[in-house]
Amino acid sequence: MKIPKDKKIYFASDQHFGAPTVEASKKREKKFLHWLEAIENETAALFLLGDLFDFWFEYQKVVPKGFVRILGKLANFVDRGIPVHFFVGNHDLWMRDYFETEVGISVYHKPKDFIFENTSFLIGHGDGLGPNDIGYKRMKKLFTNPLAKRLFGLLHPDIGMRLGHYFSVKNKLISGAEDAAFLGEEKEWLVQYSKRKLQEKHRDFFLFGHRHIPMEIELQSNSKYFNLGDWVNHFTYVVFDGKNVELKKWES
């Protein structure tokens, strides 16, 4: 992918809109919308690395209520010819095809390699990768099981959404919400995952979310790991201008 002159690629993750309540997240939604409006004219592509909503389940004919301004702004990006890419996170495991068919967003369920201006990236949400986190990995297998999804889909949407949102906020095994403290380079499992992937194939940059902590860690002299942080406490994002990758904070 070539980046047009005066354009940039933007990356953000873990907005968790709807948590802890829809009303409480409105202020954060407005802040994220202001950021989208500010970057719109200089965006070559937008990457959202998962957990845009705190709980998302698509029934065959029903999608969650709310978030219309967020979805409308993303649709506006697409309508203007700005590609929007979304990586499914652990809070939106049950995404079907709504983003793709209705909004025009490309959706990915696993990490994916990209090359921008001859610079290589491995991009993903980050849940269930690397060593440890065994409890969550088992829980993810259960929740992504077709039978489990089918059974949950039999619940009336009012019941299913209320139940899913409750557990998403309250249960750490389901939400995957680790303590928001840096564990050290040797214990950060996404750093370890990146180092292992680097042995298989070189990437200039590894970009992940999920940990909710802004991080920039040098893996080798020519390879770096970034965690995008979140839009719950940090309001951070990453930008690539064709030459440099920077981790920034939205202050407005």
N, C-alpha and C positions, 0 to 999 in steps of 0.2 A: 504494500500500500504506500502510495506517495502522499506526502502531506503538502497541500498547496501553500504558497507563500502567505505568510502572516496568519496561518492557521495552526492549531494545536490539537492534540488528542488528550482528552480528560478522562480521569478514572476516579470513581467514588464507590463507597461500599457501606453497608450496615446502617441504613437509615432507621429501620425498625418503626416505621410509621404505624400508628395505632397502639403503641405501647407507652406507658402502662395502660392508658386509656386513649380512646380516639380524641377526646377533648384535650388531654394533656399533650398530645403530639402535634396539635395544630400549630403551635409556635415554631416547632422544628420544621414542619412542612413548609411554612412561609419562608423560613430561612433558606431551605434547600431550593425553593422556587426562585428566590432572589438570586441565588448562585447560578442556577440554570439560565436565567434571563441575562445575567452579567456576562456569561461565557458564550452565549448562543452564537453571536456573530463571528467569533473566532474559532469555533469548534469544527475540526475536520471529522471527528468521530467521538462518540461518548460511550464509555464502558462503565456499566454498573455491576459490581462484583457480588451481588447477592444480598438477601435480607433487606430488600427495599421496604417490605411490609413485615410486621412482627408475626403475622399469621396469614397465610394465603392458601385457600383450597378452592379449586375449580370443580364445581359440579358440571354435569353435561350441559345444562342450560342456565347455570347461575354462577356468577362470580361475586366476590365480596363487595359489600356496599361501601361507598366512600372513596376518597383519594382521587376524585375526578380531576382536580386541578393538576395533580402530579401526572396522571396518565395523559391528560390533555396537553400538557407541555411537552411530554416525551413524544406524543403523536405529532406535535408541531415541528419538533426536530426532524422527525422522519419525513414529514411533508415538505420540509425545506431541502431535503436531500442529504441530511446529516445522518449517517448510520448510527444506530443505537444498538449496543450489544449488552445482553443481560446474562449473567451467570447465576444459575439457581443456587440459593443458599440453603441452610438447614431450616430456615423458617418458611421457605417457599418451595419445599420439596414436592408439593402436590400441584405444581404448575403444569397445565396442559398446553393448549395452543392459543390461548386468548391474546397473549402479548404478540404473537406472530401474526395471527389472522386479523385481529382488530386494530392493533397499534403499529404493526410493521417492524417490530423489534426482533432481532436475531437472539435466540435463546440457546444456551449451552448448559448441559448437565454435568460436564466434566471439565477439568482444566484443558486449555487449548493453546497451541503455539501460534504466534503471530509474528510477522516481520513488517516493521514500519521503517522506511528509509534505510534499509539494510541493517537495521537494529532488531535483534531477536528478543522476544518476550514470551514467557510462559505465564498465563493469566488464569486465575480461578478464584472461587470463593475461599476454599481452604479447609472446610469441615471434613473430618475423617481422614485427613492425609497425614503421612508421617507416622512415627512410632507413638505408642500409648493411646490414650483416648478410647480405650477398648469398649467401655460402657456405651459411649455414644455411637461407635461403629456398629455395635449390635443393635442399638435402637434404630439406627438409620436403615439397616437391612429390614427390620420389621416394618417401618413406616413406608418404605418404598416397595414393599411386597405388593404385587397387583391385587391379591386377595384382600389384604388389609385396607388398601385404598378403596376397593369395591364395597367392602363392608361399611367403611366410614361414610362413603357416598350414599348409603341407604338412609342415613340419618337426615331428618328434615334440616335444610340449611340453617334455620334459626337456632336449632339445637347444636348442629355440627360446628358452626362458626363460634358460638358461645363457648362450647367445650374446648375447641382447639385453641382459642385465644387465651382461655384460662390457663391451660397447661403450658402454652408457649411462654406466658409471663412467669408462671409460678415454678415450673419444673425444670431444673437445670439440665437434667438428662435429655429432655426434649429440646430445650432451647439451645443447648450447647454453650451456655453462657459461663465461660471460665472467669475466675477472678481477674480483674483488669489490672494485672501487675506483670511487669516484665520479668520473665523467669531466668534470664541470662541466655546468651547465645547458644550454649551447649544444651540447654533444656527446652528452648523454643522449638517445638516439633515441626513447625512449618519451615524454620531455618534448616533443620536437619533434612527435611524432605527436599528442599531446594538443593542442598549440597549433594544429596544422592542423585537427583535428576541431572545435576551438573556433570556427574561422572559418566552418565549415559550419553549426554549431548550438551554442547555448549549453548547457553542462553546468556544474553547480555544482562537481562533483567527478569526477576521473578516478582510478580505483583499478586498479592492476596489480601483478603479481608478477614472476617471471622473473629480475629483476636481482639478487635476493638482498641488496639494500641497502635499509634503511629510509630513505625520503625523504619529505619534505613540501615542495613547491615551489609558490609562488604564481605562477599563470599570468597572472591578471588580478586586479583588486581583488575580484572576486566569483567567482573560480574557482581551484581548487587541484588539483594532481597529488599523489597519494600512491603510493609503492611500499611494499608490505607487508613487505618484508624476507624473512626465512625462519625455519624452525624447525631449521636446521642449526647456525647460529652466533649468530643474533640473538634468536630466540624472540619475535618482534614480531607485532603484529596491529593492526587498525583497528576502532574501535567507533563507531557512530552512534546517538545517543540521541533522535533526532528534531529536534535543534537543532544539535548540534555533532559534528564528526568529529574523532576523536583517534587518534593513532598511539601505541600503548603497548607495553610490554615485559612479558612474563610472567616473574616473578621466582621463583615457587615451585618 
